[in-house]
Amino acid sequence: MKQFASLAGFLLILCGLMACNHNKKIVEDGWENVPNQVIVLLNPKTDVRKLENNFSTYQLKSKGRSSRSENKHVCTFNEDLVTAEELIQKLKESPLVLEANPMRVKQ
């Protein structure tokens, strides 16, 4: 009975610690989404400045190219104006964009 109580207490503390870590979005495979950053693959002939102009409402700005062989850029945006999920959906609907995903880093 004592062992059961110890195990239950440990599990309760573990669940509490996990619940306190609500500000990080951890993906099951050990990768974490970076706040206010997305990776965008543009059509080959598209200039990233055109994308920035089209999404200036969300203060989208390119931090630079993440791939020399592809027209892929890491972009920042203002999370007070739009969530990452909403922005990614809007980017995917744009004819300038081939692919859009959250920026992720290994934990």
N, C-alpha and C positions, 0 to 999 in steps of 0.2 A: 504494500500500500504506500509505503514511504517513497519507493522508486517511482510509482505512478504519479504521485504528487510532485516530485522533482521534475519528471519529464513534462508534466502539464505546465508547471511554472516556467520551464525553459522555453517551451513552445509559445507560451503567452508573451514572454519577453521578446522572443524572436519576431513574432507577428507585430508587436508594438514597434520594434525598431524598423521593420519594413514599412509600416504605415507612416512613420515619421519622414521617410525619404520620398515625399510626394512631389517635390519640385524637380526631380530628375525623371526623364522619360527613358527608362531602360527597356531595351528590346531583349527578348528571350535569348537570343544568340550571343549575348555579351557585348553588344554594341549599344551606344547611347546617342540619341539625337542631340545635335548641337543647337542651343537656343538661337533663334533669329537668323539661321543660315539654311540655304537650300542649294542643291546642285542642279543646274539647268543645262540640258543639251539642246542647243539651238540648231535650226536648219543651217546647212553648210554656208550659205551666202548671207546669213543674217548677222548684222552688226549688233553687238551687245548693247550699244547706246540706244538703239531702237527699242529694245526690250525695256531698258531702264526708263525711257520716256513713256512707254505704254503702261508701265506699272509704277509710275512716280507717285500715285495716290498712296501706295504702301511703302514709299521711300526705298524701293528696290535699287540696290547698287551692286555692281560686280566688284568682287575683291581681286579677281584675276582668273585667268584660265587654269583649269585643273588638268587639261589634256591638250597636248600640242597637236595630236593627230585628229582630234575631234573638236568641234566648236562647243566645248563644255566649260561652264563657268561656275565658280562658287559665288553666290550672291547673298547679301545681307538684306534685311527688311525690318520694319518697325513692328514689333509684336503687339504694340498698343493699338495698332490699326487693323491688324488681321492675324489670325492664327496661322501656323505653318501649314496645317491641313487645308485650310481654306485657300491660302495662296497657291499651294501646289495644285489644287484642283483648277483654279483659275489659269495658272500657267499651262497646264495640260490642255486646256481648251483653246489656248492661243495658237494661231497658225504659225507663229514664229518658233514655237517650241516643239521639239520631238519627244522630250522626256524631262520630267521634273521629279526630284526626290529630296527628302530631308538630308541634310549633311549629318553624317554619323561618324563617330570615333569609337575605337576599341576601348573597352573598360580596362 
